[in-house]
Amino acid sequence: MRSLAIESLSVRGMRNLAEVDIEPGPRFNVVSGANGQGKTNLLEAIYVLCTSKSFRTARPGDLVAHGGDVASVRGRFREEDVAREQSVGVRAGARMVRIDAKRPPTLAAYAVTSPVVLFHPGAVTLSSGSGSERRRLLDRVALHLSTEALVAFEGYTRALRERQRALETRGVGASDLSEWEELVARHGAALADARAAAAEKLAAEAIAVFARIGAAGARLEVGYVRTAPSGVDEYRDELARRRAQDLRRGSASIGPHRDDLRIDLDGHPARGVASQGQHRAIVLALELAEIVTIGRARDVRPILLLDDVSSELDRERTAALFAFLREEKGQVFLSTTRAELIDTGAGTGASERRDFEVVAGRFHRVGG
């Protein structure tokens, strides 16, 4: 598996990061500071650099600092012996992405160039919360298995919106409903297939990890649950039958937007039977499975972003996480309020660990 690392990072006008220039190390990069100083903003900037999107907002304009009109992040990546530069700029709510100063053919092509995996406090709801976080997990993995997953997602989202608009403005007999339902079914079936493939690969890895870090004897099962028929014709026909129902409820009652990742513990839904410790073990197993699955799909170790996860995981799970990270040998950025409590097991040399402290959006290297 090829190595991947950010060698230099520059952020301008993004949230409270007015002007940041740092040179991360190839292994552990510990970003410390009090709450509200900009730790998560830096991780968000890295995520934007790698994917063109934020993990905190769907509106690019939200990234621009208050009173500003443009934001940008630029980085030099090294993948084995090959170096490249990537950049993302935001102006007037629009994104501009470049790889070596050239526009990529699609945003999907940009998003899979430098794989990144994020583990943030919101991830603790993977096993206990609503299905939205689990669907996002599947979509991230599916994108790296095939960029066609993004095409299906975008096509499905648009067709679903237009079908609902037709229902609400022109009624169940609207002449264009059949066309929109054909598109919903075609893109929806493709999206569900992509998620199912992602779920199958995730499941194999997550089950193996859980067997090592979960409670002795507990059995984890993971699988994709569809709400719509897998065949396009059957899916389309079912949508037509549900027009009146979907008009009343204000949204389509079947489809990938309602699908879920089933997580069972010893044959029962984990949401109802898992202890707090088991939920943490399940979440960690799914996150580590994401790293492994994407890494194998792309043949490159993803960059990992850990946003204050030590505050969400117990001591046992935190130890398991860092044991895994030491074995993986990839680049890691992690935020914390207490750098001295982060045991990377790697010493403090520049080759293994670099520490950065942030105060009011300004970063400086600690030691080294």
C-alpha positions in Angstrom: 0.0 0.0 0.0 1.4 3.4 -1.0 2.1 6.1 1.5 0.4 9.5 1.4 1.2 12.6 3.3 0.7 16.4 3.3 4.1 18.0 3.3 3.0 21.6 3.5 -0.4 23.3 4.2 -1.5 26.9 3.7 -4.9 28.2 4.8 -6.2 31.7 4.1 -9.4 33.3 5.3 -11.1 30.1 6.4 -13.3 30.5 9.5 -10.9 32.0 12.1 -7.8 30.9 10.2 -6.6 34.1 8.7 -3.2 33.0 7.7 -1.8 29.5 8.5 1.3 28.0 7.1 2.6 24.7 8.6 4.7 21.7 7.6 3.2 18.6 9.0 5.2 15.5 9.7 4.5 12.2 7.9 3.2 10.4 11.0 1.5 11.9 14.0 0.6 15.6 14.1 -0.9 16.6 17.4 -2.8 19.9 17.3 -3.5 21.3 20.8 -5.2 24.3 22.3 -8.1 25.5 24.3 -11.7 25.1 23.0 -12.7 27.6 20.3 -9.2 28.4 19.2 -9.2 26.7 15.8 -8.2 23.1 16.2 -11.3 21.7 14.4 -11.1 24.5 11.8 -7.7 23.2 10.8 -8.9 19.6 10.5 -11.9 20.9 8.5 -9.5 22.8 6.2 -7.5 19.6 5.6 -10.8 17.7 4.9 -11.8 20.4 2.4 -8.4 20.2 0.7 -8.7 16.4 0.3 -12.4 16.2 -0.7 -13.5 19.8 -1.7 -16.3 19.5 0.9 -16.6 20.3 4.6 -17.7 17.8 7.2 -19.5 20.6 9.2 -21.6 22.4 6.6 -23.1 21.8 3.1 -22.7 25.4 2.2 -19.2 26.4 0.9 -19.8 30.0 1.8 -19.9 29.1 5.5 -16.2 28.4 5.3 -15.3 32.1 4.6 -14.3 34.1 7.6 -16.8 36.7 8.9 -16.3 39.9 6.9 -14.3 38.2 4.2 -15.2 37.3 0.6 -12.8 34.5 -0.2 -11.2 31.5 1.5 -8.6 29.0 0.3 -6.6 26.0 1.4 -3.5 24.7 -0.5 -1.3 21.7 0.2 1.6 19.9 -1.3 1.1 16.1 -1.2 3.6 13.3 -1.5 2.4 9.9 -2.6 5.5 7.6 -2.5 8.0 9.4 -4.8 5.4 11.6 -6.6 4.6 15.1 -5.4 1.5 17.2 -6.4 -0.3 20.3 -5.3 -4.0 20.6 -4.6 -6.0 23.6 -3.8 -9.6 24.6 -3.0 -10.9 28.1 -3.1 -14.3 29.5 -2.1 -15.7 32.7 -3.5 -19.3 33.9 -3.6 -20.4 30.4 -2.4 -18.7 28.6 -5.3 -15.8 26.2 -5.1 -12.7 26.2 -7.3 -10.6 23.1 -7.2 -7.2 22.4 -8.8 -4.7 19.7 -9.0 -1.3 20.9 -10.1 -3.0 24.1 -11.2 -5.4 22.2 -13.5 -9.1 21.7 -13.1 -10.0 18.0 -12.6 -12.6 16.5 -14.9 -15.1 16.1 -12.1 -15.4 16.8 -8.3 -15.6 13.1 -7.8 -12.2 12.7 -9.5 -10.8 15.4 -7.2 -12.4 13.8 -4.1 -10.7 10.4 -4.6 -7.2 11.7 -5.5 -6.0 12.0 -1.8 -8.1 9.7 0.4 -8.9 11.0 3.9 -10.9 9.5 6.7 -12.4 11.6 9.5 -13.2 10.4 13.0 -15.1 13.1 14.9 -17.4 13.2 18.0 -20.5 12.9 15.8 -19.4 9.5 14.8 -20.4 8.1 18.2 -23.9 8.0 16.9 -23.0 5.5 14.2 -24.4 2.5 16.2 -27.0 4.3 18.3 -28.3 7.3 16.3 -30.4 7.8 13.2 -29.4 6.3 9.9 -28.0 9.5 8.4 -24.5 9.1 9.8 -24.4 5.5 8.6 -25.6 6.4 5.1 -22.8 9.0 5.0 -20.3 6.4 6.0 -21.5 4.1 3.2 -21.4 6.9 0.6 -17.8 7.8 1.5 -16.7 4.2 1.1 -18.8 3.7 -2.1 -17.2 6.8 -3.7 -13.7 5.2 -3.4 -14.9 1.9 -4.7 -16.4 3.6 -7.8 -16.8 7.3 -8.6 -20.1 6.4 -10.3 -21.5 6.3 -6.8 -21.4 10.1 -6.7 -23.1 10.3 -10.1 -25.9 8.1 -8.9 -26.2 10.1 -5.6 -26.4 13.4 -7.4 -28.8 12.1 -10.0 -31.0 10.5 -7.4 -31.1 13.5 -5.2 -32.2 15.8 -8.0 -34.8 13.4 -9.5 -36.3 12.7 -6.0 -36.6 16.5 -5.4 -38.3 17.1 -8.8 -40.7 14.2 -8.3 -41.8 15.6 -4.9 -42.2 19.1 -6.4 -44.4 17.7 -9.2 -46.6 15.9 -6.7 -47.0 19.0 -4.5 -47.6 21.5 -7.3 -49.5 19.4 -9.9 -50.8 16.4 -8.1 -50.6 12.7 -8.4 -51.7 12.9 -12.1 -48.9 15.2 -13.2 -47.8 14.3 -16.7 -44.0 14.4 -15.9 -44.2 12.2 -12.8 -43.5 9.0 -14.8 -40.3 10.5 -16.2 -39.0 11.6 -12.8 -39.9 8.2 -11.3 -37.9 6.5 -14.0 -34.9 8.6 -13.1 -35.4 8.1 -9.3 -35.6 4.3 -9.8 -32.6 4.2 -12.2 -30.3 6.3 -10.0 -31.7 5.0 -6.8 -31.1 1.4 -7.7 -27.5 2.2 -8.8 -26.9 4.1 -5.5 -28.3 1.3 -3.4 -26.1 -1.2 -5.3 -23.0 0.9 -4.6 -23.9 1.2 -0.9 -24.6 -2.5 -0.6 -21.1 -3.3 -2.1 -19.6 -0.8 0.3 -21.5 -2.4 3.2 -20.2 -5.8 2.3 -16.6 -4.8 2.4 -17.0 -2.7 5.5 -18.7 -5.6 7.3 -15.9 -8.0 6.8 -13.4 -5.6 8.3 -15.6 -4.3 11.1 -16.5 -7.8 12.3 -12.8 -8.8 12.4 -11.9 -5.6 14.3 -14.8 -6.0 16.8 -13.7 -9.6 17.5 -10.5 -8.1 18.9 -11.7 -5.1 20.8 -15.3 -5.9 21.7 -16.6 -7.9 24.6 -15.5 -11.5 24.6 -18.0 -13.8 22.9 -20.2 -11.0 21.4 -21.0 -11.4 17.8 -21.3 -8.4 15.4 -23.3 -8.5 12.2 -23.5 -5.7 9.6 -25.5 -5.5 6.4 -27.3 -3.1 4.1 -31.1 -2.8 4.3 -33.0 -1.6 1.3 -36.5 -0.1 1.4 -37.1 -0.2 -2.4 -37.0 -3.1 -4.9 -33.6 -3.7 -6.4 -35.0 -3.9 -9.9 -35.5 -0.6 -11.8 -38.9 -1.5 -13.2 -40.3 -2.8 -9.9 -38.9 0.3 -8.1 -40.5 2.6 -10.6 -43.9 0.9 -10.4 -43.8 1.0 -6.6 -43.1 4.7 -6.7 -46.2 5.2 -8.9 -48.3 3.2 -6.5 -47.2 5.4 -3.6 -47.8 8.8 -5.1 -50.8 9.7 -2.9 -49.0 8.4 0.2 -45.8 10.4 -0.6 -47.8 13.5 -1.3 -49.4 13.3 2.2 -46.1 12.6 4.0 -44.1 15.2 2.0 -41.4 12.8 0.9 -40.8 9.5 -0.9 -41.5 6.6 1.5 -38.9 4.2 -0.1 -35.5 4.6 -1.6 -31.8 5.0 -0.6 -32.6 8.1 1.5 -34.5 5.8 3.8 -32.1 2.8 3.6 -29.8 1.9 6.5 -26.8 0.0 7.6 -28.1 -2.8 9.9 -25.9 -3.3 13.0 -26.8 -6.4 15.1 -25.2 -7.7 18.3 -25.7 -11.3 19.0 -28.7 -11.4 16.6 -30.4 -8.3 18.0 -30.4 -4.6 16.9 -27.4 -3.0 18.6 -29.4 0.1 19.4 -31.5 -1.8 21.9 -29.1 -4.3 23.5 -25.5 -2.9 23.3 -23.9 -1.4 26.4 -22.1 1.9 26.3 -18.8 0.1 26.0 -20.1 -2.1 23.2 -21.4 0.9 21.3 -17.9 2.5 21.5 -16.4 -0.7 20.3 -18.8 -0.9 17.3 -18.1 2.7 16.3 -14.4 2.2 16.5 -14.7 -1.1 14.5 -16.6 0.7 11.8 -14.2 3.7 11.6 -11.1 1.4 11.4 -12.9 -0.7 8.8 -13.4 2.5 6.8 -9.7 3.2 6.8 -8.8 -0.3 5.8 -11.5 -0.6 3.1 -10.7 2.7 1.4 -7.0 2.0 1.7 -7.3 -1.3 -0.1 -9.7 0.2 -2.7 -7.2 2.9 -3.6 -4.0 1.1 -2.7 -2.9 4.0 -0.6 -3.1 4.7 3.1 -5.7 7.4 3.8 -4.8 10.5 5.8 -6.6 10.2 9.1 -8.2 13.1 11.0 -9.1 12.6 14.6 -11.1 15.5 16.1 -10.9 15.1 19.9 -12.0 11.5 19.8 -10.1 10.7 23.0 -12.9 12.6 24.8 -15.5 10.2 23.3 -13.7 6.8 23.6 -12.9 5.1 26.9 -9.3 4.1 27.8 -9.5 0.6 26.4 -10.8 1.8 23.0 -8.4 4.7 22.8 -5.5 2.2 23.4 -6.9 0.0 20.7 -7.1 2.9 18.3 -3.5 4.0 18.7 -2.2 0.4 18.5 -4.0 0.2 15.1 -2.5 3.6 14.0 1.0 2.6 14.9 0.7 -0.5 12.8 -0.9 1.4 9.8 2.0 3.8 9.5 -0.1 6.5 7.8 -0.3 10.3 8.4 -2.5 11.3 11.3 -3.8 14.7 12.4 -5.4 14.8 15.8 -6.8 17.6 17.9 -6.8 17.7 21.7 -7.0 20.1 24.6 -4.3 18.1 26.5 -1.4 17.2 24.2 0.5 15.6 27.1 -2.2 13.0 27.4 -1.9 11.8 23.8 0.2 8.6 23.8 1.3 8.0 20.3 4.0 5.7 21.5 6.2 7.4 18.9 8.5 9.7 20.9 8.7 13.4 20.0 11.1 13.4 17.0 10.1 15.2 13.8 10.1 11.8 12.0 7.3 10.4 14.2 5.5 13.1 16.0 5.0 16.9 15.5 3.1 19.1 17.9 1.4 22.3 17.0 -0.4 24.7 19.4 -3.1 27.1 18.3 -4.3 30.3 19.9 -7.0 32.4 18.2 -6.4 30.8 14.9 -2.6 31.2 14.9 -0.4 28.1 14.9 3.1 27.5 16.1 5.3 24.4 16.3 6.0 23.1 19.7 9.5 21.7 20.3 11.5 20.1 17.4 
